[in-house]
């Protein structure tokens, strides 16, 4: 894929003309993650011809059903560290990749894995305490959403040595023990710019030092069969002796709505509002937030935050049937990140959370209700994991020809690290 040239970018009003909508609609779509903007040198929103074309040909989101995607099995094997409740693991499994070992420090997450997939080897342990030498040269894929603890590279010129004591340091230690053919890392969008990009520089450099060619891309889950606006940074590292290009899934031309995602969802426990909070939320229309309250109630509800800058659009937020969900957090009733049901005045339930993260209805979560919310909110969406798994199969020469929803895959230029 070539780099986006300046002449391929248009401002809001021209994008609106081409899409036959108002400029306000374009701005609203961009805030909701339905069209991707590039920020210009002067802070203006610019839109690529490719993005406008994608939106122009996008079919009706409401016609696309919710489902958990699956592909035929392959012979590829994987180990995953920091696996949580199994979002990426299940997605990779559904893409036909065979799990050999799953490791996480959270007891409830491991119980979740053990009760749902007793045939998988799931271990509750810290990566600081494990040794994977027995798997050397036996594993195709090693994956992990390593927590990115802050480590500063600026001005020290220490590189990897400066990460000693962090979980990333241990992750690299275990990659070096196993020497998998492909490394997959996933992390939050903020890693791109953490410490002015130096943190990601250290991560990429260290994988290259281990003998991997590396590329990364910010994936938008709402365009990969997930009914949720969620961005995750996906890093692929291919061992230098593997003669393969790096591929990423190409975003789809549709999204899946909340209406489709929650159709027939099983009943389950969930948090409840206090009476005062419920009275406030009753006044919020579908798709609305605190700005839709009468001004006196805005000031009462927001308190000192009312006079601060920023949209604070997650506060007193009711979701919309006709769109994907906002990014799920670990608590659907927190004031800063409200996730209220589109019609009923209550937070989303556990099973509604799971549907939005594309876990199947028979995937049960261990622990308290708050622990279940946390496990689901922290997970990689299962269908995103599926598409990442299909890309991994393509990279390693085991593509699936019979996938229920074959991922379109894109080759990246070897000199292009980010696009």
C-alpha positions in Angstrom: 0.0 0.0 0.0 1.4 3.4 -1.0 1.7 6.3 1.4 -1.3 8.7 1.3 -0.2 11.8 -0.7 -1.3 15.3 0.1 -3.2 15.6 -3.2 -5.3 12.6 -2.2 -6.7 14.4 0.8 -9.8 16.6 0.9 -11.2 18.8 3.7 -14.5 18.3 5.5 -16.7 20.3 3.1 -15.4 18.5 0.0 -15.8 15.1 1.7 -19.4 16.1 2.5 -20.1 17.0 -1.1 -18.7 13.7 -2.4 -20.8 11.7 0.1 -23.9 13.9 -0.3 -24.2 14.7 3.4 -23.6 17.8 5.5 -20.3 18.8 6.9 -21.8 18.4 10.4 -22.6 14.8 9.5 -19.0 14.2 8.4 -17.7 15.6 11.7 -20.2 13.4 13.6 -19.2 10.3 11.7 -15.5 11.1 12.4 -16.1 11.5 16.1 -18.0 8.2 16.2 -15.2 6.3 14.3 -17.3 5.7 11.2 -15.0 7.6 8.9 -11.3 8.0 9.5 -9.7 11.5 9.4 -6.1 12.5 9.0 -5.1 15.6 11.0 -3.4 18.2 8.8 -0.4 20.4 9.6 -2.8 23.1 11.0 -5.1 20.8 12.9 -7.7 20.5 10.2 -9.5 17.2 9.4 -8.6 15.7 6.0 -10.1 12.6 4.4 -8.4 10.3 1.8 -10.1 9.4 -1.4 -9.8 5.7 -0.4 -11.7 6.4 2.9 -14.4 8.4 1.1 -14.8 5.6 -1.5 -15.1 3.0 1.3 -17.9 5.0 3.1 -19.6 5.7 -0.3 -20.0 2.0 -1.1 -20.7 0.8 2.4 -23.9 -1.2 2.6 -26.6 -1.0 5.2 -25.1 -1.8 8.6 -28.5 -3.1 9.8 -28.5 -5.8 7.2 -25.3 -7.5 8.6 -26.0 -10.1 11.2 -23.9 -10.7 14.3 -22.0 -13.9 14.4 -18.8 -15.5 15.7 -16.6 -16.3 12.7 -14.8 -19.6 12.1 -12.4 -21.2 9.7 -11.1 -24.8 9.1 -8.2 -26.1 11.2 -4.6 -25.7 10.3 -1.5 -27.4 11.7 -0.2 -24.1 13.2 0.5 -23.9 16.9 0.5 -21.0 19.3 1.5 -19.8 22.8 -0.1 -16.7 24.3 1.1 -14.7 27.2 -1.1 -12.1 29.1 -4.0 -14.0 27.6 -6.8 -12.7 29.8 -10.2 -14.4 29.4 -9.4 -15.7 26.0 -10.6 -13.1 23.4 -7.5 -13.4 21.2 -7.0 -17.1 22.0 -10.5 -18.0 21.0 -10.3 -15.8 17.9 -7.1 -17.5 16.8 -8.6 -20.9 17.6 -11.6 -20.0 15.4 -9.2 -19.1 12.7 -7.9 -22.7 12.9 -4.7 -22.2 15.0 -4.0 -24.7 17.8 -3.2 -23.4 21.2 -0.4 -25.1 23.1 -0.1 -22.8 26.2 -2.0 -19.9 27.7 -0.6 -17.8 30.6 -2.1 -15.1 32.7 -1.6 -13.8 36.2 -5.4 -13.2 36.8 -7.0 -16.2 38.6 -10.5 -15.6 37.3 -9.3 -15.3 33.7 -7.6 -18.6 33.9 -10.7 -20.2 35.6 -12.7 -18.8 32.7 -10.4 -20.5 30.2 -10.3 -23.8 32.1 -14.0 -24.1 32.4 -14.7 -23.3 28.8 -11.8 -25.1 27.1 -10.4 -27.8 29.5 -8.5 -29.2 26.6 -6.3 -26.1 26.5 -3.3 -25.8 28.8 -4.1 -22.6 30.7 -1.7 -21.6 33.5 -2.1 -19.0 36.2 1.4 -17.6 36.6 3.5 -14.5 36.2 5.7 -14.3 33.2 8.5 -13.4 35.6 8.4 -16.9 36.9 8.1 -19.1 33.8 10.6 -20.7 31.5 9.6 -21.8 28.0 12.9 -23.3 26.8 11.2 -26.7 26.2 9.2 -25.1 23.4 12.3 -23.9 21.5 11.7 -24.1 17.7 8.5 -26.0 18.2 5.9 -23.1 18.1 4.7 -21.3 15.0 3.1 -18.2 16.7 3.8 -16.5 20.0 1.2 -13.8 20.9 0.7 -11.4 23.8 -0.9 -8.2 24.8 1.9 -7.2 27.1 1.1 -4.4 29.5 3.0 -1.3 28.5 4.4 0.0 31.7 6.0 3.3 31.3 9.7 3.2 30.6 11.6 6.3 29.3 14.1 6.0 26.5 14.6 9.7 26.0 18.1 10.9 26.7 19.4 7.7 28.1 20.5 5.8 25.0 20.0 2.6 26.9 17.5 1.0 24.6 16.3 -2.4 25.8 18.4 -2.3 29.0 16.1 0.6 30.1 13.1 -1.8 30.0 14.6 -4.2 32.6 12.0 -4.9 35.3 9.1 -4.4 32.9 6.8 -7.1 31.6 8.0 -6.2 28.0 11.5 -7.2 29.0 10.2 -10.6 30.2 8.1 -11.0 27.0 11.2 -10.6 24.9 13.1 -13.0 27.1 10.5 -15.7 26.5 10.3 -15.0 22.7 14.1 -15.5 22.6 13.6 -18.8 24.4 10.9 -20.1 22.1 12.0 -18.5 18.8 8.6 -18.7 17.2 8.2 -18.2 13.5 5.8 -15.3 14.0 5.4 -12.9 16.9 2.1 -11.1 17.4 1.8 -8.2 19.8 -1.4 -6.2 20.6 -1.7 -3.0 22.6 -3.7 0.2 23.0 -3.6 3.0 20.4 -1.7 5.2 22.9 1.4 3.1 22.4 1.9 4.8 19.0 2.7 8.1 20.6 3.9 7.1 24.1 7.0 9.0 25.1 6.9 10.7 21.6 7.1 7.3 19.9 10.2 6.2 21.7 8.5 3.4 23.6 7.3 1.8 20.3 10.8 2.4 18.8 12.4 0.4 21.6 9.8 -2.4 21.2 10.3 -2.7 17.4 14.1 -2.4 17.7 14.3 -5.2 20.2 12.2 -7.5 18.1 14.4 -6.7 15.1 17.5 -7.4 17.3 16.0 -10.9 18.0 15.9 -11.6 14.3 12.4 -10.5 13.2 11.2 -8.2 10.5 8.5 -6.0 12.1 5.4 -4.1 10.9 2.5 -2.7 12.8 -0.9 -1.2 12.1 -3.8 0.3 14.1 -6.8 -1.9 13.5 -10.4 -0.6 13.8 -12.5 -3.5 15.2 -15.8 -1.9 14.0 -14.7 -2.7 10.4 -13.7 -6.3 11.2 -17.0 -7.9 12.2 -17.0 -6.5 15.7 -20.1 -4.3 16.8 -17.9 -1.9 18.7 -15.7 1.1 17.9 -12.4 -0.1 19.3 -8.9 0.4 18.1 -6.0 -1.9 18.8 -2.4 -1.7 17.7 -1.4 -5.0 16.1 2.4 -5.8 15.7 3.6 -8.6 13.5 7.2 -9.9 13.7 8.3 -12.5 11.2 11.5 -14.4 11.8 14.1 -13.4 9.3 14.5 -17.0 7.9 10.8 -17.1 7.0 10.5 -16.0 3.4 7.2 -14.3 3.6 5.7 -10.8 3.4 3.7 -9.4 6.2 -0.1 -9.1 5.8 -2.8 -7.4 7.6 -6.6 -7.7 7.3 -8.3 -5.1 5.1 -11.2 -3.3 6.7 -14.7 -4.3 5.6 -17.2 -2.0 3.9 -19.8 -2.5 6.6 -20.3 -2.3 10.4 -22.5 -4.3 12.7 -25.1 -2.4 14.8 -26.0 -2.7 18.4 -29.5 -3.9 17.2 -27.9 -6.9 15.4 -25.4 -7.6 18.2 -28.1 -7.8 21.0 -30.7 -9.6 19.1 -31.8 -12.6 21.2 -29.1 -12.0 23.8 -29.5 -14.3 26.8 -30.5 -12.7 30.1 -27.7 -12.3 32.6 -26.6 -10.3 35.7 -25.5 -6.7 35.4 -24.9 -3.5 37.4 -27.8 -1.3 38.3 -28.0 2.5 38.7 -28.7 4.4 41.9 -32.1 6.0 41.9 -30.6 9.5 41.3 -28.5 8.2 38.4 -31.5 6.4 36.9 -33.6 9.6 36.9 -30.8 11.4 35.0 -30.4 8.6 32.5 -34.1 8.5 31.9 -33.8 11.9 30.3 -31.0 10.9 27.8 -32.3 10.0 24.3 -30.9 7.1 22.3 -27.4 8.0 21.2 -27.3 11.0 23.4 -25.2 12.1 26.4 -25.1 14.8 29.2 -25.5 17.7 26.7 -29.0 16.5 26.0 -30.0 17.3 29.6 -31.7 20.6 30.6 -28.9 23.1 31.4 -29.6 23.2 35.1 -29.3 19.4 35.3 -26.1 19.5 33.1 -24.5 21.7 35.7 -25.8 19.6 38.6 -24.7 16.3 37.1 -21.3 17.5 35.8 -20.3 19.6 38.8 -17.0 21.3 38.3 -16.4 19.4 35.1 -19.1 21.5 33.4 -16.8 24.4 33.0 -13.8 22.4 31.8 -12.9 21.9 28.1 -13.4 18.8 26.0 -16.6 17.1 24.9 -16.7 14.5 27.7 -19.0 12.5 25.4 -18.8 9.4 27.5 -20.6 10.9 30.4 -24.3 10.0 30.8 -24.0 8.3 27.5 -26.8 6.1 26.1 -25.8 3.9 23.1 -27.6 3.8 19.8 -29.3 0.8 18.1 -28.2 1.9 14.6 -24.5 2.0 15.3 -21.7 -0.1 16.8 -21.2 0.3 20.5 -18.6 2.7 21.9 -15.5 1.0 23.2 -16.3 -1.2 26.2 -14.5 -0.4 29.5 -14.1 -2.5 32.6 -17.2 -1.0 34.2 -20.4 0.0 32.2 -21.7 2.4 34.9 -18.6 4.6 35.5 -19.5 8.3 35.2 -16.7 9.0 32.7 -17.4 6.0 30.4 -21.2 5.4 30.6 -22.5 2.5 28.6 -26.3 2.6 28.9 -28.6 0.3 27.0 -30.1 2.0 23.9 -33.7 1.6 25.2 -33.8 0.4 28.8 -32.4 2.7 31.5 -29.7 0.4 32.8 -26.0 -0.4 32.2 -25.3 -3.2 29.7 -25.4 -6.6 31.2 -22.5 -9.2 31.2 -23.9 -11.1 28.3 -24.5 -7.9 26.3 -20.9 -7.0 27.0 -19.8 -10.5 25.7 -22.0 -10.2 22.6 -20.3 -6.8 21.8 -16.9 -8.4 22.2 -18.1 -11.3 20.0 -17.7 -14.0 22.6 -20.2 -16.8 21.9 -23.2 -17.1 24.3 -21.9 -20.4 25.7 -18.6 -18.8 26.8 -19.1 -18.4 30.6 -17.0 -16.1 32.7 -15.7 -17.0 36.2 -15.7 -14.8 39.3 -17.9 -11.9 40.5 -20.0 -9.7 38.2 -17.4 -7.0 38.5 -14.6 -9.4 37.6 -16.6 -10.6 34.6 -17.1 -7.1 33.3 -13.3 -6.5 33.7 -12.4 -9.7 31.9 -14.7 -8.9 29.0 -13.7 -5.2 28.8 -10.0 -6.0 28.7 -10.3 -8.7 26.1 -9.3 -8.5 22.4 -12.6 -8.9 20.5 -12.9 -12.5 19.4 -13.7 -11.7 15.7 -10.7 -9.2 15.6 -8.6 -12.1 16.9 -10.1 -14.3 14.1 -9.0 -11.9 11.4 -5.6 -11.5 13.0 -5.3 -15.3 13.0 -6.2 -15.5 9.3 -3.5 -12.9 8.5 -1.1 -15.0 10.5 -2.0 -18.1 8.5 -1.4 -16.2 5.3 2.0 -15.0 6.5 3.1 -18.5 7.5 1.9 -20.1 4.2 -1.3 -21.8 5.6 -4.1 -19.7 4.2 -7.7 -20.8 4.7 -9.6 -21.2 1.4 -12.8 -22.3 3.1 -13.2 -19.6 5.8 -16.8 -18.7 6.5 -15.9 -15.0 6.1 -12.4 -15.0 4.3 -10.3 -12.1 5.4 -9.0 -9.9 2.6 -5.3 -9.5 3.2 -3.0 -6.7 2.3 0.7 -6.8 1.7 2.6 -3.9 3.1 5.8 -2.4 1.7 8.8 -3.7 3.5 10.1 -0.2 4.1 6.7 1.0 5.5 6.3 0.4 9.2 3.0 2.3 9.8 0.0 3.3 7.7 
